[in-house]
Amino acid sequence: MTNKRHNAGILGTGYYVPEKRITNRDIEKMVDTNDAWIVERTGIRERRAAEPGTPVSEIACKAAEMAIEDAGVRAEDLDLIIFATLTPDYYIPSTACVLQMRLGAAKAAAFDLEAACSGFVYASAIAAQFIENGIYKHILVVGAEVLSNMVDWEDRNTCILFGDGAGAAVYGAVPEGEGILAFDLGADGTGGDTLIVPAGGSAQPTTEESIKARQHFMQMDGKAVFRFAVKVMGKTVLDALEKIGMDKSEIDHLIPHQANIRIVQAAAKRLDMPMDKVFVNLDKYGNTSAASIPIAIAEAQREHRFKKGDVIALAGFGAGLTWASCILRWTKEDK
Ligand SMILES: CC(C)(COP(=O)(O)OP(=O)(O)OC[C@H]1O[C@@H](n2cnc3c(N)ncnc32)[C@H](O)[C@@H]1OP(=O)(O)O)[C@@H](O)C(=O)NCCC(=O)NCCS
């Protein structure tokens, strides 16, 4: 039983990546690794890094302004801001509130959402509820990260993978049959320790010892995350498709979370999709967590990849463990 009054769709997109590039060769100087290994095992060639001390709200604001302009609305028109991030400006206030101030979106309610790399799709599913039931007209969903602060630049397991960036979308009502058609969200908390920042929260407050032990940086069991990702990425898309009786052959574009090319290829194989239907930019940006999917959507749009009416599948997975997918029919004219 649903009380759907409208369909919710993307009215505008935006993205921003910091200018500073960190290439695999740069990382060779920091840890025992090499360009050939990183490219072969991950597909990543370089990633972006914000200047030290850059708050994530600053890069998010640039992406948000682009999305607001693309949507043809004003910041004052926003009813709600949902900010997906695992690298917030502060514990309090929420980064969504900081962004609301930066944008001058005085009317907007605002909150943060933490579902790691699945965050943008989780946030989009929430935004869709408010649009569909007619409570809100314009919702800004942002996924943005400054992961360069959270990565241990002495740990070759993780520092090769991540990058900084911001992506945003404005959601609003769209004609019936367009916009978000289905989504699938999931979590498995039993896998929480496979990707974790152990210290700094209430479970293990920051102490001198925790800092010395480098426990306020990300720690990862790469193989376990890899196995999980390969299992879940294609499946979540199939589960979303099943809810609307759609077949995988009807998907025109897959926008996967940009973690590792081998994970992306495995998802494409599960969905019988040729790689030319799969958008990949992880070679340039690495894994930007919650920012990865909205950056990819915004970039693909600007590369004129989407035609009005195309069916797009978004698919993410991440710490938590979490996964999320969304099937949407593109509603914008290609300009
Ligand atoms: C991290 C990841 C790239 C490692 O790739 P892998 O193929 O699993 O590599 P392994 O850990 O099996 O290591 C293979 C070998 O390379 C070595 N190695 C590990 N990291 C290395 C690095 N950065 N550079 C060079 N060699 C490295 C290992 O020591 C190992 O050597 P050995 O065979 O002599 O023991 C991969 O597991 C991965 O991408 N996992 C998912 C991570 C992810 O997406 N996280 C974010 C989720 S949102």
The ligand as an SDF file (V2000), in Angstrom:
LIG
                    3D

 48 50  0  0  0  0  0  0  0  0999 V2000
   42.5590   -3.8570   -1.2870 C   0  0  0  0  0  0  0  0  0  0  0  0
   42.6100   -4.6780   -2.5630 C   0  0  0  0  0  0  0  0  0  0  0  0
   42.9050   -3.7670   -3.7470 C   0  0  0  0  0  0  0  0  0  0  0  0
   43.7620   -5.6730   -2.4350 C   0  0  0  0  0  0  0  0  0  0  0  0
   43.8080   -6.4590   -3.6180 O   0  0  0  0  0  0  0  0  0  0  0  0
   43.9970   -8.0310   -3.5220 P   0  0  0  0  0  0  0  0  0  0  0  0
   44.0110   -8.5360   -4.8890 O   0  0  0  0  0  0  0  0  0  0  0  0
   42.9400   -8.5470   -2.5730 O   0  0  0  0  0  0  0  0  0  0  0  0
   45.4330   -8.1120   -2.9070 O   0  0  0  0  0  0  0  0  0  0  0  0
   45.9200   -8.9870   -1.6650 P   0  0  0  0  0  0  0  0  0  0  0  0
   45.5250   -8.3150   -0.3990 O   0  0  0  0  0  0  0  0  0  0  0  0
   45.5310  -10.4230   -1.9050 O   0  0  0  0  0  0  0  0  0  0  0  0
   47.4660   -8.8710   -1.8410 O   0  0  0  0  0  0  0  0  0  0  0  0
   48.1500   -9.5390   -2.9060 C   0  0  0  0  0  0  0  0  0  0  0  0
   49.6320   -9.3030   -2.7220 C   0  0  0  0  0  0  0  0  0  0  0  0
   49.9240   -7.9240   -2.9550 O   0  0  0  0  0  0  0  0  0  0  0  0
   50.5180   -7.3260   -1.7960 C   0  0  0  0  0  0  0  0  0  0  0  0
   49.9640   -5.9890   -1.6420 N   0  0  0  0  0  0  0  0  0  0  0  0
   48.9120   -5.5930   -0.9020 C   0  0  0  0  0  0  0  0  0  0  0  0
   48.7050   -4.2880   -1.0460 N   0  0  0  0  0  0  0  0  0  0  0  0
   49.6660   -3.8370   -1.8950 C   0  0  0  0  0  0  0  0  0  0  0  0
   49.9660   -2.5820   -2.4140 C   0  0  0  0  0  0  0  0  0  0  0  0
   49.2660   -1.4860   -2.1290 N   0  0  0  0  0  0  0  0  0  0  0  0
   51.0010   -2.4880   -3.2730 N   0  0  0  0  0  0  0  0  0  0  0  0
   51.7370   -3.5600   -3.6070 C   0  0  0  0  0  0  0  0  0  0  0  0
   51.4930   -4.7850   -3.1180 N   0  0  0  0  0  0  0  0  0  0  0  0
   50.4650   -4.9190   -2.2720 C   0  0  0  0  0  0  0  0  0  0  0  0
   50.1200   -8.2110   -0.6520 C   0  0  0  0  0  0  0  0  0  0  0  0
   51.0570   -8.1540    0.4080 O   0  0  0  0  0  0  0  0  0  0  0  0
   50.1090   -9.5740   -1.3130 C   0  0  0  0  0  0  0  0  0  0  0  0
   51.4360  -10.0370   -1.4210 O   0  0  0  0  0  0  0  0  0  0  0  0
   51.7670  -11.5990   -1.2230 P   0  0  0  0  0  0  0  0  0  0  0  0
   50.9940  -12.3050   -2.3220 O   0  0  0  0  0  0  0  0  0  0  0  0
   53.2320  -11.6440   -1.4010 O   0  0  0  0  0  0  0  0  0  0  0  0
   51.2700  -11.9350    0.1450 O   0  0  0  0  0  0  0  0  0  0  0  0
   41.2900   -5.4550   -2.8090 C   0  0  0  0  0  0  0  0  0  0  0  0
   41.1680   -6.4720   -1.8470 O   0  0  0  0  0  0  0  0  0  0  0  0
   40.0830   -4.5700   -2.7500 C   0  0  0  0  0  0  0  0  0  0  0  0
   39.9020   -3.7120   -3.5860 O   0  0  0  0  0  0  0  0  0  0  0  0
   39.1740   -4.8070   -1.7830 N   0  0  0  0  0  0  0  0  0  0  0  0
   37.9800   -4.0240   -1.6480 C   0  0  0  0  0  0  0  0  0  0  0  0
   38.3100   -2.7320   -0.9550 C   0  0  0  0  0  0  0  0  0  0  0  0
   37.2150   -1.7100   -1.0840 C   0  0  0  0  0  0  0  0  0  0  0  0
   36.5940   -1.5710   -2.1090 O   0  0  0  0  0  0  0  0  0  0  0  0
   37.0390   -0.9390   -0.0180 N   0  0  0  0  0  0  0  0  0  0  0  0
   36.1280    0.1240    0.0160 C   0  0  0  0  0  0  0  0  0  0  0  0
   34.7360   -0.3580    0.1670 C   0  0  0  0  0  0  0  0  0  0  0  0
   33.5790    0.9300   -0.0460 S   0  0  0  0  0  0  0  0  0  0  0  0
  1  2  1  0
  2  3  1  0
  2  4  1  0
  2 36  1  0
  4  5  1  0
  5  6  1  0
  6  7  2  0
  6  8  1  0
  6  9  1  0
  9 10  1  0
 10 11  2  0
 10 12  1  0
 10 13  1  0
 13 14  1  0
 14 15  1  0
 15 16  1  0
 15 30  1  0
 16 17  1  0
 17 18  1  0
 17 28  1  0
 18 19  1  0
 18 27  1  0
 19 20  2  0
 20 21  1  0
 21 22  1  0
 21 27  2  0
 22 23  1  0
 22 24  2  0
 24 25  1  0
 25 26  2  0
 26 27  1  0
 28 29  1  0
 28 30  1  0
 30 31  1  0
 31 32  1  0
 32 33  2  0
 32 34  1  0
 32 35  1  0
 36 37  1  0
 36 38  1  0
 38 39  2  0
 38 40  1  0
 40 41  1  0
 41 42  1  0
 42 43  1  0
 43 44  2  0
 43 45  1  0
 45 46  1  0
 46 47  1  0
 47 48  1  0
M  END
$$$$
